[in-house]
Amino acid sequence: MAHNNRYYTISDNDPNKAEILTFTVGLPTTQRYSLNGVQLVIKLHHDDHEQHPQLSQYTEYSHAEILPIMDGPEWAAPIL
């Protein structure tokens, strides 16, 4: 299965956060936050190829690129 979605990690205190969340997949309350709550991962709709100026300061990731980030210590709680 091919994943053509685009992902970004954005700052929770970004002044454009409310606007960014209007064009992302999911509800604002269902976004994946880092363990410390400082960042969140957003996913754009698979057919959204627009260059959103609100995201210009952030790095774009593919599905394959975001998975290791999400498994990293800032995002995944250690298994005890």
N, C-alpha and C positions, 0 to 999 in steps of 0.2 A: 504494500500500500504506500503510495507516494504522499508525502506531506509537503505541501507548497505554502504553508502558512508562514507568516512573518511574526517574529516575537521581539519584544524589547523588555529590558529591565529599566524601569523608570523610578525616579525618586518620589516617595510618598508625599513630600511637601512641594512638588512641582506646582507652580501657579496655574499651569494649564491642565492639571490632572482631571478636573471635572469634564473639560472638553475632550480630552484624550479618551476618557472612558465612554464617550458617546459613540465612538467608532471602533470599539474593541468588542471581541467576543465575550459574552458573559455579563453579569451584573456587577456593579461596583462592589457589592458585598461578597461576591464569589471569586474575586481576584486572588491570586496566590502571592502572599506577602513573604518577605524574608523573615527569618526567625526573630530578628530584632525590630521588625516592622518599619524599617527605613526605606525599603525598596519593594516594588511589586513587579511581577511579570505580566505583561499584557500580550494578547494575541490578536492579530488583525484577521478579519475574515479572509478566507482563501482567495476570493476574487477581488480583494482590495489591493490594487497596485498603485494607488495614489501616493505621492510623496507628501506626507503630512508635515507642515513646518513645525508643529508642536513637538515632533519627534526628532528634529534635526540634530539635537545635541546628544542623542542616544545611539548606541550601536544596534544595528539590526541583526537578528540571529535567525537561522533556519531551525527547523524542528530538530535535526541532528545536532546542531550547535547548542541549543538551549538545554537539552537533556542533561549533559554533564554539569552544567551550571546549576540546574535544579537539584542535582544529586550532591552538590558541594556543601561544605559545612555551614555556609550562610543561609541555606535554604532547607536542608534536610536535617531533621532531628536525629541524633545518634540512636542506633538500636541498642537497647540495654538488655 
